[in-house]
Amino acid sequence: MKTLVVFIFGVFMIYGAFAQEATETQSGPVMAFAEEQHDFGDIHQGDKVEHIFTFENTGNEPLIITNVQTTCGCTAPAWPRDPIAPGQSSEIKVVFNSTGKMGRQHKVITVISNATTAVNKVAIVTNILPKESR
């Protein structure tokens, strides 16, 4: 009987430890994007297209974006320079210039910040057709 009581006590202790671990929240800013990829579909060579990626700081500390990098000069980002408070949303605008490009394109935008995941990535994709004759 004593062994059974010790066993049951041990089970409750282990369960309590796991339950406590599961309820702990991660401290710091968290960048949560509404979408991680945008597809422009078919565009024509020379077209400039833009998209706005919205995100929210779902963490508990201010989010500061320190840099936004692109895979080529054909993609230009604009991002907020001020801290984004917990619970607030903001946006990153991306402009893609298709001049000199043809076919399927996949451009990655790397967002570097003080978030708990310091590097976040979003992407744009498109298919570039020959210039339209006007």
N, C-alpha and C positions, 0 to 999 in steps of 0.2 A: 504494500500500500504506500509506503514511504517513497518508493521508487516512482510510482505513478504520480504522486504529488510533485516531486522534483521534476519529472518530465514535463508535466503540464505547466509548471512555473517557468521552465526553460523555454517552452514554446511561446508563452506570453511575452517573455523578455525579448526574444528574437523578433517576434511580430512587432513589438513596440519600437525596436531599433529601426526596422525597415520602414515603418509608418512615419517615423520622425524624419528619416532621410528623404522620403517622398514629398513631404510638405515643405522642406526648405526651399526657398526661392533663390535664384541666382541674382546677385547684386550687380548693378551696373546698367548702362544703356543697352538696348536691344533694337536693332534695325529690322523691321518687318515690312517687306515690300508687298504691295497689292498684287503685283505680277512680276515674274522674273524674266519673262521673254515677251517681245512684241514682234509680230510678223506683219510687215507692210504689204505683203503679197507682191504682185507684179508692179514694177515701176519702170520708167524708161530712162535710159542713160542720160545723165545731165540733170535729172530731177533732184531736188533737195527736199527731204522729208524730215519730219520731227516727231518725237514722241516724248511724253512726260511720264516718268516712272514715279508713282507716289509711294510713300512709305510712312510708317508711324514708329515713333520711339515707344515701344511697349515695355521698356525697362523702367528702372526707378531712379536713374540719374540722367543728367543732360547728355545728349548725343552730339558729338562734334565730328564733322567730316573733315579730314585733313587733306585728302586728295581724291581725285577721280581720274583714272587712267583709261585710255582707249587703245585698241589694237592697231589703229592707223590714223593718219592725219585727216582722213575722210570723215571721221566721226568726232564731233565737238560737243563736250558736255558742259552744262552750267549747273552749279549746285549751291545750296545755302552755305554761307560762311559763318553765320551765327549759330550758337548752340540750339538744339531742338529739345525742348523740355519734355519730361516724361508725359506720355499721353497725347502729345502734339504730333501733327502730321506735317510733312513737307514734300518737296519734289525735286527730282533731278531731270532736267531737260536735255535731250540728246538730239542733235541735228546730224543727219547723214547726207553727204554729198556724193551722188553716184557718178560724177564725171570720171571718165576713164575706167569705169568698172563694167563688167559684164557677167551675166550668169548669177548663180546662187551665192549670196553673201551672208556671212554670219559674223557679226561684230560683238565682241565682249566688252562690257564696261565694268571696270573693277573699282569698287568704292572702298576706300580705306578710311577707317574711323576709330574712335575709342570704344566702339561697341564690344560686347563680350565676344562676338565673332568679329575680329578686327577687319577681315576682308570679306566683302559681300560682292557677288557678281550678278549682273543682269545682262541681257543680250537683245540685240535687234537682228532680225533676219529679213531678207528680201530676195526677190529674183529680178535681176535687171535685164530688160529687153533692149534691143537696139533703139536708137533715137527715132522719135516719131517724125515723119515727113509732114511739114506744115505748109 
